[in-house]
Amino acid sequence: MDEEMFQNVLNKASKYPKPDVKYTYGTAGFRLKAELLPSVMYRMGLLAVLRSRACGNQTIGLMVTASHNAVQDNGVKLIDPMGEMLEAAWENHATELANSEDIGQCLRDLTKRVKSTCQDWSNDGNIVLARDTRPSGVELVQSALDAAKAFRGKFKDLGILTTPQLHYIVRCTNDPDYGKASEEGYYQKISSAFLKLTKSLTLSSINIDGANGVGALKFAAMGKYLENALPMRVYNDGTSGELNKNCGADFVKVSQKAPEGLEMIVGEKYASVDGDADRIVYFYLDETGSFRLLDGDKISTLIAGFFKDILVSSRLTLERGLGVVQTAYANGSSTAYLDSHLAVPVACVKTGVKHLHKKANDFDIGVYFEANGHGTVLFSDDFKAKLNEALLGAETLPEIRVKLEDLKALMELVNETVGDSISDMLIVEAILAKKGWSLKDWDQCYVDLPNRQRKIQVNDRTVVVTTDAERKVTLPKGLQPEIDKLVAGVKNGRSFVRPSGTEDVVRVYAEAATREEAESLALAVARKVYDLAGGVGVKPH
Ligand code: G16
């Protein structure tokens, strides 16, 4: 091994001392207060270069973001060559490196271990980096760049991007058939698919809450490519308000109310995205002035229903078919609608897009969404081959060809690498336009069961251990029987608790036949969590 290189890495590391913190690569990478991150960022710059070497010099992405969290937080996640989340074994390497007290030795050991099992080792290493609009991102990117230089990796700093844009660029860099590896290439690919799909249709305007983050900038940029096909107004564009503060997709979903910074009008269409623009939820005011939310479950049922219709009318037969992947947060009514109305198979997995993404690969068309609005669609190679074959077939009837072309454009509109609010919004808009539906028509597909989420501060969230795709707790002992007792007394009641992967809290979800019952079930379960899992501060009331 090149001792001089390791010495360089070590020398530079002294600029980024490790604070007394135990770091864990969680649901979406490392996420903490920004001031605790420089040492992590430096080490993730090293790991990204190492990962690229282990992948035969394919480009690896490094995204600096804390997404829906407060502006004071920041975080980092690595992106694997096909634009997917970092492989699980490497999450452990990331945690090991982030916590090591002897970074030189740890990196030497890791390099040795990885190299010895690696088929495809390269001595180079290529990474691309981007960040959201958090001010702390500038210096954090610099720490990762310092690391890449010291470790003799090649790097490109792409500045401010949405998380899904960086995933897309990583994929295209390693797989140029997927598209042009640039921000412009992203807008071109997605906008041209959208324009193809909505040709000769009239679309009503949409109001977007940009969460005072990167989404606001990039929706406006996409607008320029849409040739006025979809009139957009962007609110909370970051010129005055604070990132994610009382606005954005997470705020709207959890509080089930309109974001600050926009005045809602009956009959208008609204959508909110989160701080790195990988999630989206829709909402509107009904005739009585009541706020109506269309969350990730409503989006996945809309998309799955559309695929179902188009598959039937295009007569394309698929072995593994169409399926939907959800998490325990999915509203019970959405699961019932998919099951009994659309007759589409539904799978339930743990929270975290990486789990949903993996499961969605089991289907030819795998639609996955978390209720919080994070999701996309995956297409199997078999589906792609069958679609192309049918499109090329001379005997394909014109009315079927039209459907197949729609299917192809829809596939091109999807960012398959990860959930993407820009692409997802355009998919929803195209489907609504094709069906001639308003948000109310869409909303009426099924009625959500009233639900409530709460967060409980505890001493140590890892004392809560779950099983069965997070629908049951195994620890602390005695908590699950208490939840079962509480749920048993509530009509259509369901509740679960899980430790967050992105914040230092335990989350509680409850749904029931009425809003009051959902509220009181969530409160009662929260109080049990507080008592049995070491709650801190004021007991929920
Ligand atoms: C991240 C993950 C999502 C997850 C969310 C909340 O989203 O990518 O899959 O649903 O965190 O996770 P938790 O409940 O574990 O805190 P984002 O948009 O913040 O990157």
Boltz pocket constraint, residues with backbone or C-beta under 6 A from the ligand:
constraints:
  - pocket:
      binder: B
      contacts: [[A, 27], [A, 28], [A, 66], [A, 67], [A, 68], [A, 69], [A, 274], [A, 278], [A, 279], [A, 351], [A, 352], [A, 353], [A, 354], [A, 370], [A, 372], [A, 374], [A, 499], [A, 500], [A, 501], [A, 502], [A, 503], [A, 507]]
      max_distance: 6.0
